[in-house]
Structure formats: C-alpha cells, structure tokens
Amino acid sequence: MSSFAAEVIDIREESRVAGRQRWQMALDRTEFVAGDVGVLEAVARSGARLVVPVLGVVMDAGEVWHVVEKPLAAGTAVMGRVGVSVE
C-alpha cells in the first residue's frame, strides 16, 4: 500500500445511468495506475472526514483520471491510498 498527498485539479462526469452518476477526478499528482483501486481522503470545511473510494483509473490523453461515485471539488486537498478498499 502506498499513500500520497495531492490536490483535485479537475472533475468531469463519466456516466449517468438510471439516476446514478459516476465521475472522474484528476489530481495534481498520483500514484494510482490503470487497474488500481483505493481511496481518497479529505477533510470538509465542517471538519468532517470524507472518504471517497476510487473504483478504477483511466488514462485519457496522458492524464490519469480516478473514477468515483462522489466527486470532490477542484482545489480540495486529499490523501490518496492505493490498494485500500472501503467496506
């Protein structure tokens, strides 16, 4: 398991099916590669700890996009952990 600090730099909707959305988030740095899963952790302004499972990783034009069901806003500081699952 590896961990790293990063910042969300972009988000985009991946899909919307039957009212469920999936998103892709780009980070300013990452240790995720295609096939990896893990989590991104952040702290909300309220102080609440947010844990966002990374369901997969896709490459697009040389950029790494992290597939999630609930995106974080651009500018959010995160701690990424590769190979960890949330259950």
ZAVO-769869 format. One record per residue (C-alpha): chain; residue number from 0; x, y, z. Coordinates in Angstrom, 2 decimals. Example, Ala and Ser with C-alpha at 12.3 -4.5 7.8 and 13.67 -1.06 7.14 Angstrom:
residues 2
@chain = A, n = 0, x = 12.30, y = -4.50, z = 7.80 $
@chain = A, n = 1, x = 13.67, y = -1.06, z = 7.14 $
This chain:
residues 87
@chain = A, n = 0, x = 0.00, y = 0.00, z = 0.00 $
@chain = A, n = 1, x = 1.30, y = 3.45, z = -0.85 $
@chain = A, n = 2, x = -0.04, y = 6.85, z = 0.15 $
@chain = A, n = 3, x = 0.48, y = 10.35, z = -1.17 $
@chain = A, n = 4, x = -0.79, y = 13.93, z = -0.78 $
@chain = A, n = 5, x = -2.39, y = 15.68, z = -3.75 $
@chain = A, n = 6, x = -4.98, y = 18.25, z = -4.82 $
@chain = A, n = 7, x = -8.03, y = 17.78, z = -7.04 $
@chain = A, n = 8, x = -7.46, y = 19.81, z = -10.20 $
@chain = A, n = 9, x = -10.44, y = 18.82, z = -12.38 $
@chain = A, n = 10, x = -13.64, y = 16.77, z = -12.34 $
@chain = A, n = 11, x = -15.89, y = 15.53, z = -15.12 $
@chain = A, n = 12, x = -18.96, y = 13.35, z = -15.34 $
@chain = A, n = 13, x = -18.20, y = 9.89, z = -16.68 $
@chain = A, n = 14, x = -21.73, y = 8.49, z = -16.93 $
@chain = A, n = 15, x = -25.29, y = 8.78, z = -15.73 $
@chain = A, n = 16, x = -27.41, y = 5.62, z = -15.75 $
@chain = A, n = 17, x = -30.77, y = 5.18, z = -14.01 $
@chain = A, n = 18, x = -30.17, y = 8.21, z = -11.83 $
@chain = A, n = 19, x = -26.69, y = 7.10, z = -10.73 $
@chain = A, n = 20, x = -23.68, y = 9.14, z = -11.67 $
@chain = A, n = 21, x = -20.01, y = 8.24, z = -11.93 $
@chain = A, n = 22, x = -17.33, y = 10.88, z = -12.05 $
@chain = A, n = 23, x = -13.69, y = 11.17, z = -12.98 $
@chain = A, n = 24, x = -11.28, y = 13.31, z = -10.96 $
@chain = A, n = 25, x = -7.80, y = 14.45, z = -11.97 $
@chain = A, n = 26, x = -5.19, y = 15.16, z = -9.29 $
@chain = A, n = 27, x = -2.05, y = 17.29, z = -9.47 $
@chain = A, n = 28, x = -0.09, y = 14.13, z = -8.63 $
@chain = A, n = 29, x = -0.99, y = 10.48, z = -8.17 $
@chain = A, n = 30, x = 0.45, y = 7.06, z = -7.51 $
@chain = A, n = 31, x = -2.60, y = 5.29, z = -8.98 $
@chain = A, n = 32, x = -2.13, y = 3.47, z = -12.28 $
@chain = A, n = 33, x = -4.58, y = 1.63, z = -14.53 $
@chain = A, n = 34, x = -6.15, y = -1.27, z = -12.65 $
@chain = A, n = 35, x = -5.60, y = 0.21, z = -9.19 $
@chain = A, n = 36, x = -8.32, y = 0.83, z = -6.61 $
@chain = A, n = 37, x = -8.06, y = 2.67, z = -3.32 $
@chain = A, n = 38, x = -9.38, y = 5.70, z = -1.50 $
@chain = A, n = 39, x = -9.04, y = 9.46, z = -1.46 $
@chain = A, n = 40, x = -9.49, y = 11.11, z = 1.93 $
@chain = A, n = 41, x = -10.22, y = 14.78, z = 2.59 $
@chain = A, n = 42, x = -11.45, y = 16.98, z = 5.41 $
@chain = A, n = 43, x = -14.59, y = 19.06, z = 4.77 $
@chain = A, n = 44, x = -14.85, y = 22.68, z = 5.90 $
@chain = A, n = 45, x = -17.08, y = 21.42, z = 8.71 $
@chain = A, n = 46, x = -14.21, y = 19.22, z = 9.90 $
@chain = A, n = 47, x = -15.90, y = 16.00, z = 8.81 $
@chain = A, n = 48, x = -13.60, y = 13.34, z = 7.34 $
@chain = A, n = 49, x = -14.56, y = 12.39, z = 3.78 $
@chain = A, n = 50, x = -13.57, y = 9.03, z = 2.29 $
@chain = A, n = 51, x = -14.10, y = 8.60, z = -1.45 $
@chain = A, n = 52, x = -13.49, y = 5.12, z = -2.90 $
@chain = A, n = 53, x = -11.52, y = 5.07, z = -6.17 $
@chain = A, n = 54, x = -13.32, y = 2.45, z = -8.26 $
@chain = A, n = 55, x = -10.82, y = 2.45, z = -11.11 $
@chain = A, n = 56, x = -8.35, y = 4.53, z = -13.07 $
@chain = A, n = 57, x = -8.49, y = 5.56, z = -16.72 $
@chain = A, n = 58, x = -5.95, y = 7.27, z = -18.94 $
@chain = A, n = 59, x = -7.05, y = 9.99, z = -21.36 $
@chain = A, n = 60, x = -4.57, y = 12.00, z = -23.46 $
@chain = A, n = 61, x = -1.80, y = 11.22, z = -20.98 $
@chain = A, n = 62, x = -3.82, y = 12.27, z = -17.93 $
@chain = A, n = 63, x = -4.77, y = 9.92, z = -15.10 $
@chain = A, n = 64, x = -8.46, y = 10.09, z = -14.11 $
@chain = A, n = 65, x = -9.73, y = 8.50, z = -10.88 $
@chain = A, n = 66, x = -13.24, y = 7.01, z = -11.21 $
@chain = A, n = 67, x = -15.50, y = 7.81, z = -8.22 $
@chain = A, n = 68, x = -19.21, y = 7.95, z = -7.40 $
@chain = A, n = 69, x = -18.97, y = 11.18, z = -5.37 $
@chain = A, n = 70, x = -16.52, y = 13.82, z = -6.61 $
@chain = A, n = 71, x = -14.65, y = 16.35, z = -4.54 $
@chain = A, n = 72, x = -14.40, y = 19.98, z = -5.65 $
@chain = A, n = 73, x = -11.38, y = 21.23, z = -7.57 $
@chain = A, n = 74, x = -8.88, y = 22.67, z = -5.11 $
@chain = A, n = 75, x = -9.61, y = 20.06, z = -2.41 $
@chain = A, n = 76, x = -6.52, y = 18.65, z = -0.70 $
@chain = A, n = 77, x = -6.60, y = 14.85, z = -0.50 $
@chain = A, n = 78, x = -4.58, y = 11.97, z = 0.86 $
@chain = A, n = 79, x = -4.59, y = 9.07, z = -1.59 $
@chain = A, n = 80, x = -4.10, y = 5.46, z = -0.55 $
@chain = A, n = 81, x = -3.60, y = 2.86, z = -3.26 $
@chain = A, n = 82, x = -4.72, y = -0.72, z = -2.69 $
@chain = A, n = 83, x = -7.10, y = 0.06, z = 0.17 $
@chain = A, n = 84, x = -10.81, y = -0.72, z = -0.03 $
@chain = A, n = 85, x = -13.64, y = 0.84, z = 1.93 $
@chain = A, n = 86, x = -16.17, y = -1.66, z = 3.21 $
